[in-house]
Amino acid sequence: MLNNFEDIQKIGKENMDVAMESFGTFSKGFQAIASEVVDYQKKSFEEGTAAVEKLVASKSLDKAVEAQSEYVKTAYEGFVGEMTKIGEMVADLSKDAYKPYEGLLGKFGK
């Protein structure tokens, strides 16, 4: 009976260790994603401000439309690139957070 209790304690400790490792991975991953989003927002704001200044300084309607078109194209490409990067970060985070459970699940398969 005592061995069974010790086995249960051991399994409980292993499960807690795996959960804490996974939680640490999630925490670091979300911090990296949040940092990336903040950097993108700052860059986007700066580019938007520069575009408005360029638009206001335009001396003709053609130049204003050209400046606006250039900004829209750049902003769209930047957004798509950033969302792709964040998507990859989320996928990597999911893989890394799952890794501690691989060994645990392998024990149950035996």
C-alpha positions as CSV (number, residue, x, y, z in Angstrom):
1,M,0.0,0.0,0.0
2,L,2.8,2.4,0.9
3,N,4.5,1.8,-2.5
4,N,1.2,2.8,-4.3
5,F,1.0,6.0,-2.3
6,E,4.6,6.8,-3.1
7,D,4.0,6.1,-6.8
8,I,1.0,8.4,-6.8
9,Q,3.1,11.1,-5.2
10,K,5.8,10.6,-7.7
11,I,3.3,10.8,-10.6
12,G,1.8,13.9,-9.1
13,K,5.2,15.6,-8.7
14,E,6.1,14.7,-12.3
15,N,2.8,16.1,-13.6
16,M,3.3,19.3,-11.6
17,D,6.9,19.7,-13.0
18,V,5.7,19.2,-16.5
19,A,2.9,21.8,-16.0
20,M,5.3,24.3,-14.5
21,E,7.8,23.8,-17.4
22,S,5.0,24.3,-19.9
23,F,3.7,27.4,-18.0
24,G,7.2,28.9,-18.1
25,T,7.4,28.3,-21.9
26,F,4.0,30.0,-22.3
27,S,5.1,32.9,-20.2
28,K,8.3,33.5,-22.1
29,G,6.5,33.1,-25.4
30,F,3.8,35.5,-24.6
31,Q,6.3,38.1,-23.4
32,A,8.2,37.7,-26.7
33,I,5.0,38.1,-28.7
34,A,3.9,41.1,-26.6
35,S,7.2,42.7,-27.2
36,E,7.0,42.1,-30.9
37,V,3.5,43.7,-31.0
38,V,4.7,46.8,-29.1
39,D,7.7,47.2,-31.4
40,Y,5.4,46.9,-34.5
41,Q,2.9,49.4,-33.0
42,K,5.7,51.9,-32.4
43,K,7.1,51.5,-35.9
44,S,3.6,51.7,-37.4
45,F,2.8,54.9,-35.5
46,E,6.1,56.5,-36.6
47,E,5.5,55.6,-40.2
48,G,2.0,56.9,-40.1
49,T,3.1,60.2,-38.6
50,A,5.8,60.5,-41.3
51,A,3.1,59.7,-44.0
52,V,0.8,62.4,-42.6
53,E,3.6,64.9,-42.6
54,K,4.5,64.0,-46.2
55,L,0.8,64.2,-47.2
56,V,0.4,67.7,-45.6
57,A,3.6,68.9,-47.2
58,S,2.4,67.8,-50.7
59,K,2.0,70.8,-53.1
60,S,-0.4,69.1,-55.5
61,L,-3.2,66.6,-55.4
62,D,-1.1,64.2,-57.5
63,K,1.7,64.2,-55.0
64,A,-0.8,63.8,-52.1
65,V,-2.4,60.8,-53.8
66,E,1.1,59.4,-54.6
67,A,2.2,59.8,-50.9
68,Q,-1.0,58.2,-49.6
69,S,-0.7,55.3,-52.1
70,E,2.9,54.7,-51.1
71,Y,2.0,54.7,-47.4
72,V,-1.0,52.3,-47.8
73,K,1.2,49.9,-49.8
74,T,4.0,50.0,-47.2
75,A,1.6,49.7,-44.3
76,Y,-0.2,46.7,-45.8
77,E,3.1,44.9,-46.6
78,G,4.4,45.6,-43.1
79,F,1.1,44.4,-41.5
80,V,1.1,41.1,-43.5
81,G,4.8,40.5,-42.7
82,E,4.2,41.2,-39.0
83,M,1.2,38.9,-38.8
84,T,3.1,36.2,-40.5
85,K,6.0,36.6,-38.0
86,I,3.6,36.6,-35.0
87,G,1.8,33.5,-36.5
88,E,5.1,31.7,-36.6
89,M,5.9,32.8,-33.1
90,V,2.6,31.4,-31.9
91,A,3.2,28.1,-33.7
92,D,6.6,27.8,-32.2
93,L,5.2,28.6,-28.8
94,S,2.7,25.8,-29.1
95,K,5.3,23.3,-30.2
96,D,7.6,24.3,-27.3
97,A,4.8,24.2,-24.7
98,Y,3.8,20.7,-25.9
99,K,7.3,19.2,-25.6
100,P,7.2,18.5,-21.9
101,Y,4.0,16.5,-22.3
102,E,5.5,14.3,-25.0
103,G,7.5,12.3,-22.5
104,L,4.6,12.1,-20.1
105,L,2.2,10.9,-22.7
106,G,4.7,8.3,-23.8
107,K,4.6,6.8,-20.3
108,F,0.9,6.2,-20.6
109,G,1.2,4.5,-23.9
110,K,3.3,1.7,-22.4
